[in-house]
Amino acid sequence: MAQTLLEGTKLRIVFEAGMDEKGKQLYKANTFSNINNQATADQLYQAAQAITALTSDVLNKVERNDSSEILA
């Protein structure tokens, strides 16, 4: 039976960056590596809110990206 080994976690924060000339919403994102694998969703969201407070951009969404190795 295959198993997974969690290798790393990244936090991606997506901000609204205004509108283009056609009225389509633009986004920009910042990715933070070396996030503690044990961090909870609440902790990651609080960190994202603290980072957002340092910018003039509007928070759109917060993503957690885990990467795993699959072992056979």
Gaussian input, Z-matrix of N, CA and C with variables (Angstrom, degrees):
# hf/3-21g

backbone

0 1
 N
 C     1     B1
 C     2     B2     1     A1
 N     3     B3     2     A2     1     D1
 C     4     B4     3     A3     2     D2
 C     5     B5     4     A4     3     D3
 N     6     B6     5     A5     4     D4
 C     7     B7     6     A6     5     D5
 C     8     B8     7     A7     6     D6
 N     9     B9     8     A8     7     D7
 C    10    B10     9     A9     8     D8
 C    11    B11    10    A10     9     D9
 N    12    B12    11    A11    10    D10
 C    13    B13    12    A12    11    D11
 C    14    B14    13    A13    12    D12
 N    15    B15    14    A14    13    D13
 C    16    B16    15    A15    14    D14
 C    17    B17    16    A16    15    D15
 N    18    B18    17    A17    16    D16
 C    19    B19    18    A18    17    D17
 C    20    B20    19    A19    18    D18
 N    21    B21    20    A20    19    D19
 C    22    B22    21    A21    20    D20
 C    23    B23    22    A22    21    D21
 N    24    B24    23    A23    22    D22
 C    25    B25    24    A24    23    D23
 C    26    B26    25    A25    24    D24
 N    27    B27    26    A26    25    D25
 C    28    B28    27    A27    26    D26
 C    29    B29    28    A28    27    D27
 N    30    B30    29    A29    28    D28
 C    31    B31    30    A30    29    D29
 C    32    B32    31    A31    30    D30
 N    33    B33    32    A32    31    D31
 C    34    B34    33    A33    32    D32
 C    35    B35    34    A34    33    D33
 N    36    B36    35    A35    34    D34
 C    37    B37    36    A36    35    D35
 C    38    B38    37    A37    36    D36
 N    39    B39    38    A38    37    D37
 C    40    B40    39    A39    38    D38
 C    41    B41    40    A40    39    D39
 N    42    B42    41    A41    40    D40
 C    43    B43    42    A42    41    D41
 C    44    B44    43    A43    42    D42
 N    45    B45    44    A44    43    D43
 C    46    B46    45    A45    44    D44
 C    47    B47    46    A46    45    D45
 N    48    B48    47    A47    46    D46
 C    49    B49    48    A48    47    D47
 C    50    B50    49    A49    48    D48
 N    51    B51    50    A50    49    D49
 C    52    B52    51    A51    50    D50
 C    53    B53    52    A52    51    D51
 N    54    B54    53    A53    52    D52
 C    55    B55    54    A54    53    D53
 C    56    B56    55    A55    54    D54
 N    57    B57    56    A56    55    D55
 C    58    B58    57    A57    56    D56
 C    59    B59    58    A58    57    D57
 N    60    B60    59    A59    58    D58
 C    61    B61    60    A60    59    D59
 C    62    B62    61    A61    60    D60
 N    63    B63    62    A62    61    D61
 C    64    B64    63    A63    62    D62
 C    65    B65    64    A64    63    D63
 N    66    B66    65    A65    64    D64
 C    67    B67    66    A66    65    D65
 C    68    B68    67    A67    66    D66
 N    69    B69    68    A68    67    D67
 C    70    B70    69    A69    68    D68
 C    71    B71    70    A70    69    D69
 N    72    B72    71    A71    70    D70
 C    73    B73    72    A72    71    D71
 C    74    B74    73    A73    72    D72
 N    75    B75    74    A74    73    D73
 C    76    B76    75    A75    74    D74
 C    77    B77    76    A76    75    D75
 N    78    B78    77    A77    76    D76
 C    79    B79    78    A78    77    D77
 C    80    B80    79    A79    78    D78
 N    81    B81    80    A80    79    D79
 C    82    B82    81    A81    80    D80
 C    83    B83    82    A82    81    D81
 N    84    B84    83    A83    82    D82
 C    85    B85    84    A84    83    D83
 C    86    B86    85    A85    84    D84
 N    87    B87    86    A86    85    D85
 C    88    B88    87    A87    86    D86
 C    89    B89    88    A88    87    D87
 N    90    B90    89    A89    88    D88
 C    91    B91    90    A90    89    D89
 C    92    B92    91    A91    90    D90
 N    93    B93    92    A92    91    D91
 C    94    B94    93    A93    92    D92
 C    95    B95    94    A94    93    D93
 N    96    B96    95    A95    94    D94
 C    97    B97    96    A96    95    D95
 C    98    B98    97    A97    96    D96
 N    99    B99    98    A98    97    D97
 C   100   B100    99    A99    98    D98
 C   101   B101   100   A100    99    D99
 N   102   B102   101   A101   100   D100
 C   103   B103   102   A102   101   D101
 C   104   B104   103   A103   102   D102
 N   105   B105   104   A104   103   D103
 C   106   B106   105   A105   104   D104
 C   107   B107   106   A106   105   D105
 N   108   B108   107   A107   106   D106
 C   109   B109   108   A108   107   D107
 C   110   B110   109   A109   108   D108
 N   111   B111   110   A110   109   D109
 C   112   B112   111   A111   110   D110
 C   113   B113   112   A112   111   D111
 N   114   B114   113   A113   112   D112
 C   115   B115   114   A114   113   D113
 C   116   B116   115   A115   114   D114
 N   117   B117   116   A116   115   D115
 C   118   B118   117   A117   116   D116
 C   119   B119   118   A118   117   D117
 N   120   B120   119   A119   118   D118
 C   121   B121   120   A120   119   D119
 C   122   B122   121   A121   120   D120
 N   123   B123   122   A122   121   D121
 C   124   B124   123   A123   122   D122
 C   125   B125   124   A124   123   D123
 N   126   B126   125   A125   124   D124
 C   127   B127   126   A126   125   D125
 C   128   B128   127   A127   126   D126
 N   129   B129   128   A128   127   D127
 C   130   B130   129   A129   128   D128
 C   131   B131   130   A130   129   D129
 N   132   B132   131   A131   130   D130
 C   133   B133   132   A132   131   D131
 C   134   B134   133   A133   132   D132
 N   135   B135   134   A134   133   D133
 C   136   B136   135   A135   134   D134
 C   137   B137   136   A136   135   D135
 N   138   B138   137   A137   136   D136
 C   139   B139   138   A138   137   D137
 C   140   B140   139   A139   138   D138
 N   141   B141   140   A140   139   D139
 C   142   B142   141   A141   140   D140
 C   143   B143   142   A142   141   D141
 N   144   B144   143   A143   142   D142
 C   145   B145   144   A144   143   D143
 C   146   B146   145   A145   144   D144
 N   147   B147   146   A146   145   D145
 C   148   B148   147   A147   146   D146
 C   149   B149   148   A148   147   D147
 N   150   B150   149   A149   148   D148
 C   151   B151   150   A150   149   D149
 C   152   B152   151   A151   150   D150
 N   153   B153   152   A152   151   D151
 C   154   B154   153   A153   152   D152
 C   155   B155   154   A154   153   D153
 N   156   B156   155   A155   154   D154
 C   157   B157   156   A156   155   D155
 C   158   B158   157   A157   156   D156
 N   159   B159   158   A158   157   D157
 C   160   B160   159   A159   158   D158
 C   161   B161   160   A160   159   D159
 N   162   B162   161   A161   160   D160
 C   163   B163   162   A162   161   D161
 C   164   B164   163   A163   162   D162
 N   165   B165   164   A164   163   D163
 C   166   B166   165   A165   164   D164
 C   167   B167   166   A166   165   D165
 N   168   B168   167   A167   166   D166
 C   169   B169   168   A168   167   D167
 C   170   B170   169   A169   168   D168
 N   171   B171   170   A170   169   D169
 C   172   B172   171   A171   170   D170
 C   173   B173   172   A172   171   D171
 N   174   B174   173   A173   172   D172
 C   175   B175   174   A174   173   D173
 C   176   B176   175   A175   174   D174
 N   177   B177   176   A176   175   D175
 C   178   B178   177   A177   176   D176
 C   179   B179   178   A178   177   D177
 N   180   B180   179   A179   178   D178
 C   181   B181   180   A180   179   D179
 C   182   B182   181   A181   180   D180
 N   183   B183   182   A182   181   D181
 C   184   B184   183   A183   182   D182
 C   185   B185   184   A184   183   D183
 N   186   B186   185   A185   184   D184
 C   187   B187   186   A186   185   D185
 C   188   B188   187   A187   186   D186
 N   189   B189   188   A188   187   D187
 C   190   B190   189   A189   188   D188
 C   191   B191   190   A190   189   D189
 N   192   B192   191   A191   190   D190
 C   193   B193   192   A192   191   D191
 C   194   B194   193   A193   192   D192
 N   195   B195   194   A194   193   D193
 C   196   B196   195   A195   194   D194
 C   197   B197   196   A196   195   D195
 N   198   B198   197   A197   196   D196
 C   199   B199   198   A198   197   D197
 C   200   B200   199   A199   198   D198
 N   201   B201   200   A200   199   D199
 C   202   B202   201   A201   200   D200
 C   203   B203   202   A202   201   D201
 N   204   B204   203   A203   202   D202
 C   205   B205   204   A204   203   D203
 C   206   B206   205   A205   204   D204
 N   207   B207   206   A206   205   D205
 C   208   B208   207   A207   206   D206
 C   209   B209   208   A208   207   D207
 N   210   B210   209   A209   208   D208
 C   211   B211   210   A210   209   D209
 C   212   B212   211   A211   210   D210
 N   213   B213   212   A212   211   D211
 C   214   B214   213   A213   212   D212
 C   215   B215   214   A214   213   D213

   B1=1.4481
   B2=1.5283
   B3=1.3097
   B4=1.4682
   B5=1.5243
   B6=1.3287
   B7=1.4613
   B8=1.5297
   B9=1.3078
   B10=1.4608
   B11=1.5214
   B12=1.3135
   B13=1.4558
   B14=1.5248
   B15=1.3305
   B16=1.4567
   B17=1.5254
   B18=1.3385
   B19=1.4588
   B20=1.5195
   B21=1.3226
   B22=1.4559
   B23=1.5106
   B24=1.3209
   B25=1.4590
   B26=1.5226
   B27=1.3386
   B28=1.4595
   B29=1.5217
   B30=1.3270
   B31=1.4629
   B32=1.5211
   B33=1.3258
   B34=1.4707
   B35=1.5206
   B36=1.3305
   B37=1.4561
   B38=1.5263
   B39=1.3245
   B40=1.4618
   B41=1.5297
   B42=1.3390
   B43=1.4592
   B44=1.5204
   B45=1.3221
   B46=1.4607
   B47=1.5228
   B48=1.3369
   B49=1.4641
   B50=1.5198
   B51=1.3155
   B52=1.4532
   B53=1.5208
   B54=1.3272
   B55=1.4637
   B56=1.5263
   B57=1.3385
   B58=1.4563
   B59=1.5325
   B60=1.3164
   B61=1.4642
   B62=1.5206
   B63=1.3406
   B64=1.4661
   B65=1.5270
   B66=1.3199
   B67=1.4554
   B68=1.5102
   B69=1.3361
   B70=1.4662
   B71=1.5281
   B72=1.3348
   B73=1.4686
   B74=1.5242
   B75=1.3314
   B76=1.4553
   B77=1.5177
   B78=1.3244
   B79=1.4593
   B80=1.5189
   B81=1.3225
   B82=1.4495
   B83=1.5184
   B84=1.3272
   B85=1.4622
   B86=1.5227
   B87=1.3225
   B88=1.4579
   B89=1.5161
   B90=1.3198
   B91=1.4624
   B92=1.5195
   B93=1.3169
   B94=1.4592
   B95=1.5285
   B96=1.3292
   B97=1.4657
   B98=1.5234
   B99=1.3138
   B100=1.4664
   B101=1.5200
   B102=1.3269
   B103=1.4621
   B104=1.5294
   B105=1.3132
   B106=1.4616
   B107=1.5310
   B108=1.3265
   B109=1.4657
   B110=1.5248
   B111=1.3173
   B112=1.4612
   B113=1.5297
   B114=1.3245
   B115=1.4656
   B116=1.5289
   B117=1.3218
   B118=1.4653
   B119=1.5309
   B120=1.3159
   B121=1.4594
   B122=1.5326
   B123=1.3177
   B124=1.4682
   B125=1.5232
   B126=1.3264
   B127=1.4602
   B128=1.5272
   B129=1.3132
   B130=1.4634
   B131=1.5264
   B132=1.3203
   B133=1.4634
   B134=1.5303
   B135=1.3355
   B136=1.4600
   B137=1.5242
   B138=1.3237
   B139=1.4667
   B140=1.5224
   B141=1.3305
   B142=1.4601
   B143=1.5273
   B144=1.3211
   B145=1.4702
   B146=1.5232
   B147=1.3295
   B148=1.4669
   B149=1.5282
   B150=1.3221
   B151=1.4635
   B152=1.5233
   B153=1.3244
   B154=1.4599
   B155=1.5278
   B156=1.3142
   B157=1.4655
   B158=1.5256
   B159=1.3358
   B160=1.4625
   B161=1.5282
   B162=1.3276
   B163=1.4664
   B164=1.5190
   B165=1.3099
   B166=1.4651
   B167=1.5312
   B168=1.3418
   B169=1.4571
   B170=1.5248
   B171=1.3318
   B172=1.4581
   B173=1.5237
   B174=1.3202
   B175=1.4594
   B176=1.5179
   B177=1.3433
   B178=1.4558
   B179=1.5201
   B180=1.3383
   B181=1.4608
   B182=1.5144
   B183=1.3349
   B184=1.4555
   B185=1.5242
   B186=1.3280
   B187=1.4585
   B188=1.5204
   B189=1.3164
   B190=1.4521
   B191=1.5213
   B192=1.3342
   B193=1.4577
   B194=1.5267
   B195=1.3259
   B196=1.4584
   B197=1.5193
   B198=1.3177
   B199=1.4644
   B200=1.5260
   B201=1.3105
   B202=1.4634
   B203=1.5145
   B204=1.3177
   B205=1.4552
   B206=1.5284
   B207=1.3326
   B208=1.4652
   B209=1.5103
   B210=1.3141
   B211=1.4635
   B212=1.5198
   B213=1.3156
   B214=1.4627
   B215=1.5086
   A1=109.07
   A2=116.70
   A3=121.95
   A4=110.36
   A5=114.46
   A6=121.51
   A7=108.37
   A8=115.41
   A9=119.38
   A10=110.01
   A11=114.77
   A12=122.23
   A13=107.03
   A14=116.74
   A15=122.07
   A16=108.97
   A17=115.78
   A18=120.59
   A19=113.53
   A20=117.74
   A21=118.92
   A22=112.83
   A23=114.47
   A24=121.92
   A25=108.69
   A26=115.55
   A27=121.70
   A28=108.42
   A29=115.44
   A30=123.04
   A31=107.12
   A32=116.85
   A33=121.78
   A34=108.13
   A35=115.47
   A36=121.79
   A37=107.40
   A38=116.26
   A39=121.87
   A40=108.57
   A41=114.81
   A42=122.06
   A43=110.35
   A44=116.25
   A45=121.51
   A46=107.20
   A47=115.78
   A48=120.22
   A49=112.12
   A50=117.94
   A51=121.35
   A52=112.00
   A53=114.73
   A54=121.54
   A55=108.82
   A56=115.99
   A57=119.39
   A58=109.66
   A59=116.49
   A60=120.19
   A61=113.52
   A62=117.40
   A63=121.59
   A64=112.32
   A65=116.83
   A66=120.97
   A67=114.50
   A68=117.26
   A69=121.49
   A70=109.65
   A71=115.66
   A72=121.52
   A73=110.02
   A74=116.85
   A75=122.92
   A76=109.51
   A77=116.02
   A78=121.92
   A79=109.69
   A80=115.86
   A81=121.67
   A82=107.17
   A83=115.53
   A84=119.22
   A85=110.56
   A86=115.16
   A87=123.35
   A88=107.52
   A89=116.20
   A90=121.39
   A91=108.90
   A92=115.90
   A93=122.68
   A94=108.42
   A95=115.85
   A96=121.51
   A97=110.28
   A98=115.27
   A99=123.20
   A100=112.56
   A101=116.51
   A102=121.97
   A103=107.86
   A104=116.40
   A105=121.43
   A106=109.75
   A107=116.91
   A108=122.24
   A109=112.57
   A110=117.29
   A111=121.90
   A112=112.73
   A113=117.70
   A114=120.94
   A115=110.35
   A116=116.02
   A117=121.05
   A118=109.69
   A119=115.94
   A120=121.28
   A121=110.40
   A122=117.42
   A123=121.10
   A124=111.32
   A125=116.90
   A126=120.79
   A127=111.45
   A128=116.83
   A129=120.59
   A130=110.96
   A131=116.87
   A132=120.56
   A133=110.89
   A134=117.08
   A135=120.66
   A136=111.01
   A137=116.90
   A138=120.78
   A139=110.29
   A140=116.82
   A141=121.16
   A142=110.92
   A143=117.43
   A144=120.67
   A145=111.21
   A146=116.75
   A147=120.34
   A148=110.48
   A149=117.23
   A150=121.12
   A151=109.92
   A152=117.33
   A153=122.07
   A154=111.27
   A155=117.45
   A156=121.46
   A157=111.48
   A158=117.67
   A159=121.99
   A160=112.78
   A161=116.79
   A162=120.91
   A163=110.19
   A164=115.33
   A165=119.85
   A166=110.41
   A167=116.85
   A168=121.67
   A169=111.54
   A170=115.33
   A171=122.02
   A172=108.67
   A173=116.47
   A174=121.81
   A175=109.72
   A176=116.42
   A177=121.56
   A178=110.13
   A179=116.96
   A180=119.63
   A181=110.52
   A182=114.31
   A183=122.74
   A184=107.20
   A185=116.38
   A186=120.61
   A187=110.58
   A188=115.25
   A189=122.38
   A190=106.37
   A191=116.46
   A192=121.54
   A193=109.02
   A194=116.28
   A195=122.43
   A196=108.89
   A197=116.18
   A198=119.86
   A199=107.82
   A200=114.45
   A201=120.83
   A202=110.16
   A203=114.98
   A204=121.50
   A205=106.38
   A206=116.09
   A207=120.17
   A208=108.33
   A209=114.71
   A210=121.62
   A211=109.76
   A212=115.58
   A213=119.53
   A214=111.52
   D1=133.31
   D2=-179.90
   D3=-72.94
   D4=148.89
   D5=177.88
   D6=-128.75
   D7=158.95
   D8=176.71
   D9=-112.91
   D10=145.84
   D11=177.14
   D12=-122.89
   D13=113.22
   D14=-178.88
   D15=-66.98
   D16=120.61
   D17=-177.00
   D18=-98.76
   D19=-34.05
   D20=-177.79
   D21=-169.65
   D22=161.39
   D23=179.18
   D24=-131.67
   D25=138.62
   D26=176.19
   D27=-126.51
   D28=149.39
   D29=176.43
   D30=-110.23
   D31=124.43
   D32=178.87
   D33=-117.80
   D34=124.32
   D35=-179.62
   D36=-112.85
   D37=123.96
   D38=-178.41
   D39=-107.26
   D40=130.05
   D41=-178.94
   D42=-115.25
   D43=151.06
   D44=170.70
   D45=-80.00
   D46=129.87
   D47=-174.94
   D48=-116.86
   D49=24.02
   D50=177.87
   D51=101.33
   D52=-163.28
   D53=-177.10
   D54=-122.30
   D55=149.42
   D56=173.61
   D57=-86.47
   D58=-179.11
   D59=-175.92
   D60=-66.52
   D61=-17.05
   D62=178.92
   D63=-95.23
   D64=2.31
   D65=179.41
   D66=86.52
   D67=11.05
   D68=179.64
   D69=-87.72
   D70=137.25
   D71=-179.33
   D72=-66.40
   D73=134.34
   D74=175.23
   D75=-104.18
   D76=147.56
   D77=-179.21
   D78=-129.96
   D79=154.08
   D80=169.29
   D81=-138.00
   D82=153.85
   D83=-174.36
   D84=-135.58
   D85=149.46
   D86=171.53
   D87=-120.72
   D88=136.21
   D89=178.81
   D90=-117.10
   D91=133.08
   D92=179.52
   D93=-115.77
   D94=124.48
   D95=-178.87
   D96=-94.83
   D97=176.21
   D98=176.58
   D99=59.79
   D100=38.94
   D101=176.86
   D102=-80.53
   D103=141.00
   D104=178.65
   D105=-59.45
   D106=126.19
   D107=-179.25
   D108=-61.00
   D109=-23.36
   D110=-176.87
   D111=-89.23
   D112=-1.83
   D113=-178.23
   D114=-62.67
   D115=136.90
   D116=179.34
   D117=-85.84
   D118=167.82
   D119=177.52
   D120=-60.98
   D121=-40.34
   D122=178.47
   D123=-62.18
   D124=-43.09
   D125=179.94
   D126=-64.55
   D127=-41.71
   D128=178.86
   D129=-66.00
   D130=-39.85
   D131=179.03
   D132=-65.84
   D133=-40.66
   D134=177.52
   D135=-63.09
   D136=-40.49
   D137=177.40
   D138=-63.25
   D139=-42.27
   D140=178.99
   D141=-63.29
   D142=-40.37
   D143=178.02
   D144=-64.77
   D145=-38.70
   D146=178.93
   D147=-65.70
   D148=-40.34
   D149=178.14
   D150=-67.49
   D151=-41.63
   D152=179.64
   D153=-61.76
   D154=-34.21
   D155=179.32
   D156=-62.82
   D157=-20.87
   D158=-179.71
   D159=-87.61
   D160=-4.34
   D161=-178.38
   D162=-117.25
   D163=170.39
   D164=175.00
   D165=-100.16
   D166=4.09
   D167=-177.86
   D168=-86.05
   D169=158.60
   D170=179.48
   D171=-94.38
   D172=130.35
   D173=178.45
   D174=-68.85
   D175=129.84
   D176=178.36
   D177=-102.89
   D178=-50.20
   D179=178.03
   D180=-161.35
   D181=161.36
   D182=178.91
   D183=-121.67
   D184=130.90
   D185=-179.22
   D186=-122.50
   D187=144.13
   D188=172.25
   D189=-111.54
   D190=125.21
   D191=-179.93
   D192=-117.75
   D193=109.42
   D194=176.69
   D195=-99.93
   D196=139.65
   D197=174.00
   D198=-117.98
   D199=138.16
   D200=-176.36
   D201=-132.83
   D202=150.95
   D203=172.55
   D204=-101.00
   D205=135.96
   D206=178.00
   D207=-99.25
   D208=122.14
   D209=-177.96
   D210=-106.39
   D211=136.08
   D212=178.48
   D213=-94.57

